[in-house]
């Protein structure tokens, strides 16, 4: 058990490697960039009047004052929330933590993984100024961008390779910057070295998108990690220009134009831990868009290392895994995956396709666009301007002697009708649909005008899924479960005495979350359900038809992850909603 012994409650403010202490004995502590705040921040992501920490009858609370970039409490954006000892407020790169000497326990050994404290955690608990800082404290944000990125790369838990081992490949497939084994460079990095350092942070943090955004006085670099944006650096304007120009050169984009929409692609080659001594190629899709202060750059990272390779990597419950394994071995039928945009449907389909023996079966995919290339599979991109629509390509594909067909998305009646006819005439068909759950997928197909007999005969398996952020195992904290939380969790909450919450540490970039995982709802289309589909059913009739099969609703599957301590209840309610 760790306790903090001080004379009075205080706030510890950390930024740019420095820390300061402020007594928490005021009724209200205003925080922001304006000089009339009690706590004045030099962080450029702070608003003039950002938030206020208020004393209440039973402790403290944090209230956001309509800030532009929001106030994060233990990694989650909040408007009004209790602020307890050990909690962490994050505003840009500034961390504010509350310590209360009357609190008997800030953190117990049972609440986190038993690991030595890293630098930031040690700073939070021990390295404070000897004397309280007077009101009007200013915490700066003047850390050098290169040092900040390098420190960030070093603080992340996964170090599969060093920045010098990244080879850069242009849009023509030529290696223009070879990889080396020199380790960290000495002295100032050039544009290529800085870009490699940025890619290193991306590889170590599971980043899916890089955002380089021109501002009035600097370039802001943000990364999309586990579905959320994380601010990592601010580059001087000249450095930002150089990085953007480098990406244009790699992507064969004309560097003369700075006020137009431009798109391109490039790649890198890095060591692959999954193949000892091997290499893997990582593709990048590039988009430039004009903004007030110049072109904004977004780079989509298509790295297979960030996604499950086969269906055994999907974290499917064993009973669902066995059913899906049987389904993909069938000669015909449709496997349908549903969910909103960004829920991982395509990744799941890729995993299922990779689990099929492509040497024995002819597999063809129709995608818009082709995200990741799969060895042994013929992948065809949609090009509607050239008349290559899903339906037109699907007709053509049927003349290519396919055994397995993946249709990226069912968008219209024609595509769905052709796909289902293929599924009942000796082809195994995979596809996706944008619906809330498995039962809704059946109604979606019927609403598109597909004949009920086609839906009943073609559908074999329907899977609905969502992606949710996992709690960081290095810093998650526990609190006793309340009666209301027990009620929300339902059967999953039986026997659960505590729930876990995000806290934030360097290993998770202060967000409190580390990685994402999918959770699923599974529906097997059996004879009883087929009979109901043929009669143009309503929701009650379908629910009654699946009563006798094992069926776990999506929300309940998610609550089981909460009960296991893998996911925060608030995060799960954000994804699946709250009744």
ROTI-287556 format. One line per 2 residues: their letters; for each residue x, y, z of C-alpha. Coordinates in steps of 0.05 Angstrom, whole numbers, plus 5000, padded with zeros to 4 digits. Layout:
REM residues N
a> X:Y:Z  ...
***
This chain:
REM residues 579
xx> 5000:5000:5000  5024:5070:4983
xx> 5005:5130:5025  5022:5203:5017
xx> 5038:5239:5082  5032:5315:5077
xx> 5003:5370:5120  4943:5386:5076
xx> 4909:5364:5011  4947:5389:4950
xx> 4949:5387:4875  5011:5364:4839
xx> 5020:5394:4770  5068:5360:4721
xx> 5088:5384:4652  5151:5382:4610
xx> 5190:5342:4661  5176:5393:4716
xx> 5128:5390:4774  5098:5438:4824
xx> 5051:5435:4883  4990:5477:4899
xx> 4949:5472:4964  4878:5448:4951
xx> 4848:5488:5008  4808:5537:4965
xx> 4733:5530:4952  4748:5534:4877
xx> 4813:5530:4837  4804:5556:4766
xx> 4850:5528:4712  4866:5557:4644
xx> 4913:5601:4603  4883:5668:4624
xx> 4925:5704:4677  4866:5713:4724
xx> 4862:5638:4738  4887:5608:4803
xx> 4926:5557:4763  4953:5588:4699
xx> 4976:5538:4646  5025:5551:4590
xx> 4998:5490:4553  4973:5511:4484
xx> 4917:5459:4487  4888:5494:4548
xx> 4831:5543:4539  4832:5612:4572
xx> 4781:5587:4623  4789:5512:4618
xx> 4760:5480:4681  4751:5489:4755
xx> 4767:5443:4814  4713:5454:4867
xx> 4710:5434:4941  4646:5397:4958
xx> 4616:5370:5023  4646:5301:5010
xx> 4710:5317:4973  4726:5351:4907
xx> 4698:5352:4837  4722:5374:4768
xx> 4678:5417:4723  4696:5432:4651
xx> 4682:5505:4630  4666:5492:4557
xx> 4739:5483:4538  4758:5474:4465
xx> 4798:5409:4474  4761:5381:4534
xx> 4783:5359:4603  4804:5286:4614
xx> 4796:5252:4681  4834:5186:4683
xx> 4835:5184:4607  4761:5199:4596
xx> 4730:5265:4574  4686:5293:4629
xx> 4640:5353:4639  4627:5344:4714
xx> 4655:5288:4756  4681:5271:4826
xx> 4756:5285:4833  4786:5235:4883
xx> 4856:5226:4911  4899:5191:4860
xx> 4856:5214:4801  4892:5249:4744
xx> 4866:5308:4704  4899:5315:4636
xx> 4899:5381:4596  4944:5373:4536
xx> 5011:5351:4564  4995:5377:4634
xx> 4977:5327:4689  4941:5350:4752
xx> 4937:5299:4808  4902:5305:4876
xx> 4934:5281:4941  4897:5281:5007
xx> 4933:5263:5073  4867:5242:5104
xx> 4859:5187:5051  4884:5123:5082
xx> 4897:5091:5014  4913:5121:4947
xx> 4931:5056:4912  4934:4983:4935
xx> 4976:4927:4908  4913:4891:4887
xx> 4891:4948:4842  4948:4946:4792
xx> 4998:4898:4763  5057:4890:4811
xx> 5112:4926:4772  5165:4977:4792
xx> 5143:5049:4786  5166:5082:4722
xx> 5191:5153:4718  5125:5189:4713
xx> 5094:5149:4769  5154:5163:4814
xx> 5148:5236:4797  5074:5236:4816
xx> 5086:5207:4885  5152:5234:4908
xx> 5186:5289:4869  5148:5351:4892
xx> 5173:5420:4908  5191:5429:4981
xx> 5150:5493:4987  5080:5504:4962
xx> 5077:5547:4900  5036:5611:4909
xx> 4971:5623:4872  4981:5640:4799
xx> 5030:5583:4785  5049:5577:4712
xx> 5067:5508:4685  5104:5512:4618
xx> 5102:5468:4557  5171:5483:4527
xx> 5199:5413:4518  5236:5404:4453
xx> 5193:5366:4403  5248:5317:4384
xx> 5264:5302:4457  5190:5294:4473
xx> 5180:5244:4416  5242:5205:4435
xx> 5222:5201:4508  5153:5180:4487
xx> 5180:5124:4444  5224:5100:4501
xx> 5166:5101:4551  5121:5055:4511
xx> 5121:4981:4532  5132:4948:4464
xx> 5201:4956:4430  5199:4908:4370
xx> 5254:4946:4333  5291:5012:4331
xx> 5277:5073:4287  5338:5061:4244
xx> 5310:4992:4223  5252:5024:4185
xx> 5262:5024:4110  5220:5074:4070
xx> 5191:5053:4003  5162:5103:3954
xx> 5098:5096:3913  5138:5062:3856
xx> 5162:5007:3902  5233:5032:3907
xx> 5270:5032:3973  5292:5105:3979
xx> 5317:5103:4051  5349:5038:4071
xx> 5344:5009:4141  5406:5004:4184
xx> 5424:4976:4252  5458:5038:4278
xx> 5410:5049:4336  5392:5119:4360
xx> 5424:5175:4320  5471:5225:4353
xx> 5455:5298:4347  5396:5331:4312
xx> 5354:5288:4265  5340:5309:4194
xx> 5269:5304:4165  5277:5230:4148
xx> 5304:5214:4218  5248:5253:4251
xx> 5196:5218:4208  5226:5150:4226
xx> 5222:5170:4300  5148:5188:4291
xx> 5135:5121:4257  5170:5087:4315
xx> 5121:5118:4363  5065:5095:4318
xx> 5090:5023:4315  5098:5020:4391
xx> 5030:5050:4406  4985:5014:4355
xx> 4970:5079:4319  4922:5074:4260
xx> 4926:5147:4235  4976:5204:4237
xx> 4948:5275:4235  4996:5332:4219
xx> 4955:5396:4226  4981:5466:4210
xx> 4964:5519:4262  4979:5593:4264
xx> 5047:5586:4297  5064:5512:4294
xx> 5044:5443:4267  5005:5399:4315
xx> 5018:5324:4310  4963:5278:4336
xx> 4957:5202:4332  4894:5160:4331
xx> 4907:5106:4382  4854:5055:4401
xx> 4803:5098:4365  4818:5163:4402
xx> 4862:5223:4385  4925:5234:4426
xx> 4967:5297:4420  5041:5278:4417
xx> 5081:5337:4391  5082:5408:4364
xx> 5132:5421:4308  5158:5489:4287
xx> 5124:5509:4222  5188:5498:4182
xx> 5196:5428:4209  5123:5412:4196
xx> 5132:5435:4123  5192:5389:4116
xx> 5155:5329:4142  5096:5342:4096
xx> 5142:5350:4037  5178:5285:4053
xx> 5111:5248:4054  5094:5279:3986
xx> 5160:5257:3956  5150:5187:3982
xx> 5079:5186:3954  5097:5215:3886
xx> 5053:5276:3900  5069:5343:3867
xx> 5102:5387:3921  5086:5452:3884
xx> 5012:5452:3903  4995:5469:3975
xx> 4922:5490:3969  4890:5429:3937
xx> 4865:5359:3954  4920:5308:3941
xx> 4924:5234:3954  4977:5180:3948
xx> 5010:5122:3982  5078:5095:4004
xx> 5104:5037:4047  5156:5016:4097
xx> 5191:4951:4112  5206:4932:4184
xx> 5229:4870:4223  5172:4821:4237
xx> 5174:4788:4305  5123:4736:4283
xx> 5171:4710:4229  5239:4702:4261
xx> 5289:4741:4220  5235:4760:4171
xx> 5208:4827:4148  5138:4854:4138
xx> 5113:4909:4092  5068:4964:4121
xx> 5027:5006:4073  5006:5078:4084
xx> 4949:5116:4050  4962:5191:4047
xx> 4911:5248:4043  4926:5323:4040
xx> 4868:5372:4048  4871:5449:4047
xx> 4858:5486:4112  4865:5558:4137
xx> 4940:5554:4152  4960:5503:4099
xx> 4949:5431:4079  4929:5382:4134
xx> 4961:5314:4126  4929:5248:4147
xx> 4967:5183:4140  4928:5118:4148
xx> 4972:5061:4173  4954:4992:4146
xx> 4995:4947:4192  4975:4874:4197
xx> 5011:4871:4264  4955:4913:4295
xx> 4901:4865:4274  4884:4792:4288
xx> 4911:4747:4233  4863:4687:4241
xx> 4797:4674:4274  4832:4644:4334
xx> 4861:4713:4348  4792:4747:4351
xx> 4779:4731:4425  4715:4695:4406
xx> 4683:4654:4461  4698:4581:4451
xx> 4626:4563:4434  4622:4617:4380
xx> 4691:4599:4353  4671:4526:4342
xx> 4607:4547:4306  4643:4596:4261
xx> 4698:4545:4246  4644:4497:4221
xx> 4611:4552:4180  4673:4571:4141
xx> 4687:4498:4123  4619:4493:4087
xx> 4616:4491:4012  4559:4542:4009
xx> 4520:4592:4050  4530:4664:4075
xx> 4569:4688:4135  4546:4759:4151
xx> 4581:4807:4198  4544:4869:4223
xx> 4561:4932:4261  4571:5007:4252
xx> 4630:5038:4215  4695:5027:4252
xx> 4672:4966:4291  4723:4919:4259
xx> 4678:4882:4210  4730:4880:4154
xx> 4784:4857:4202  4740:4800:4225
xx> 4726:4779:4153  4800:4782:4136
xx> 4814:4736:4195  4761:4686:4171
xx> 4789:4687:4100  4860:4675:4125
xx> 4834:4615:4164  4812:4582:4099
xx> 4862:4540:4060  4873:4584:3999
xx> 4915:4530:3966  4853:4485:3963
xx> 4799:4537:3949  4795:4595:3901
xx> 4782:4658:3942  4762:4724:3910
xx> 4746:4789:3947  4710:4852:3923
xx> 4729:4912:3966  4722:4987:3969
xx> 4780:4998:3977  4827:4939:3985
xx> 4854:4953:4055  4907:4899:4065
xx> 4934:4849:4015  4923:4776:4033
xx> 4971:4724:4005  4938:4672:3960
xx> 4874:4713:3951  4850:4751:3889
xx> 4828:4820:3912  4788:4866:3866
xx> 4777:4940:3882  4711:4975:3869
xx> 4714:5034:3820  4643:5061:3812
xx> 4666:5116:3763  4690:5062:3716
xx> 4627:5021:3725  4660:4971:3771
xx> 4606:4970:3825  4597:4915:3877
xx> 4540:4884:3836  4577:4887:3769
xx> 4641:4858:3798  4602:4804:3835
xx> 4571:4781:3769  4640:4779:3738
xx> 4669:4742:3797  4618:4686:3789
xx> 4650:4671:3721  4718:4663:3754
xx> 4703:4595:3784  4704:4619:3857
xx> 4696:4575:3918  4696:4632:3968
xx> 4672:4704:3954  4681:4763:4001
xx> 4636:4822:3985  4661:4882:4024
xx> 4591:4910:4039  4519:4897:4020
xx> 4493:4966:4002  4434:4954:3955
xx> 4382:4903:3935  4418:4881:3872
xx> 4484:4865:3907  4448:4828:3964
xx> 4405:4788:3916  4465:4766:3873
xx> 4506:4749:3935  4450:4706:3964
xx> 4438:4671:3899  4512:4654:3898
xx> 4507:4629:3969  4453:4578:3952
xx> 4487:4555:3887  4551:4526:3915
xx> 4592:4586:3938  4613:4607:4008
xx> 4599:4682:4014  4624:4731:4066
xx> 4597:4802:4072  4581:4859:4120
xx> 4520:4902:4133  4510:4965:4175
xx> 4460:4944:4228  4456:4947:4304
xx> 4453:4873:4319  4444:4803:4289
xx> 4368:4804:4287  4369:4872:4255
xx> 4412:4844:4199  4355:4798:4178
xx> 4306:4856:4175  4357:4897:4136
xx> 4361:4844:4082  4285:4839:4078
xx> 4279:4915:4076  4326:4917:4016
xx> 4273:4876:3978  4309:4809:3979
xx> 4258:4752:3974  4247:4718:4041
xx> 4263:4650:4012  4332:4675:3991
xx> 4347:4703:4060  4322:4639:4094
xx> 4362:4593:4049  4426:4633:4041
xx> 4440:4658:4112  4481:4609:4154
xx> 4513:4652:4208  4504:4725:4230
xx> 4555:4758:4275  4548:4828:4304
xx> 4607:4862:4337  4636:4925:4369
xx> 4705:4948:4387  4720:4972:4458
xx> 4783:5000:4490  4816:4955:4542
xx> 4839:4982:4608  4914:4991:4616
xx> 4937:4932:4660  4995:4974:4686
xx> 4954:5029:4719  4880:5011:4724
xx> 4849:5024:4792  4794:4987:4829
xx> 4734:5012:4868  4678:4973:4903
xx> 4619:4959:4858  4554:4996:4875
xx> 4483:4968:4876  4466:5008:4814
xx> 4526:4980:4777  4505:4910:4798
xx> 4436:4923:4769  4466:4949:4703
xx> 4512:4889:4695  4455:4839:4707
xx> 4477:4766:4708  4549:4785:4691
xx> 4554:4824:4757  4538:4765:4802
xx> 4595:4753:4850  4633:4815:4827
xx> 4657:4857:4886  4695:4912:4849
xx> 4701:4946:4781  4763:4975:4749
xx> 4773:5046:4722  4824:5081:4677
xx> 4880:5120:4711  4935:5137:4661
xx> 5010:5124:4658  5066:5132:4607
xx> 5055:5062:4581  4985:5081:4557
xx> 5003:5154:4540  4963:5177:4600
xx> 4897:5153:4570  4884:5095:4618
xx> 4872:5048:4560  4918:5000:4523
xx> 4893:4965:4461  4824:4947:4436
xx> 4786:4882:4430  4721:4861:4397
xx> 4661:4830:4430  4607:4792:4394
xx> 4534:4772:4387  4524:4706:4348
xx> 4462:4680:4313  4458:4612:4280
xx> 4404:4608:4227  4370:4542:4240
xx> 4308:4509:4211  4261:4541:4262
xx> 4287:4610:4245  4283:4596:4170
xx> 4209:4579:4177  4197:4646:4212
xx> 4236:4686:4160  4192:4658:4105
xx> 4131:4688:4138  4155:4761:4138
xx> 4166:4761:4213  4165:4815:4266
xx> 4216:4822:4322  4176:4782:4373
xx> 4170:4722:4325  4245:4721:4312
xx> 4261:4727:4386  4215:4669:4400
xx> 4248:4627:4345  4318:4635:4374
xx> 4295:4622:4445  4318:4549:4443
xx> 4388:4563:4417  4447:4592:4456
xx> 4443:4667:4445  4480:4721:4484
xx> 4461:4792:4467  4517:4841:4449
xx> 4509:4884:4510  4512:4824:4557
xx> 4575:4799:4523  4606:4867:4535
xx> 4585:4868:4608  4621:4802:4618
xx> 4686:4837:4598  4671:4892:4649
xx> 4660:4839:4703  4727:4807:4685
xx> 4762:4874:4697  4785:4882:4625
xx> 4740:4941:4606  4713:5001:4645
xx> 4637:5004:4653  4635:5075:4627
xx> 4673:5055:4565  4626:4997:4552
xx> 4565:5041:4560  4596:5090:4511
xx> 4600:5035:4459  4534:4998:4470
xx> 4492:5052:4501  4455:5052:4567
x> 4383:5031:4579
***
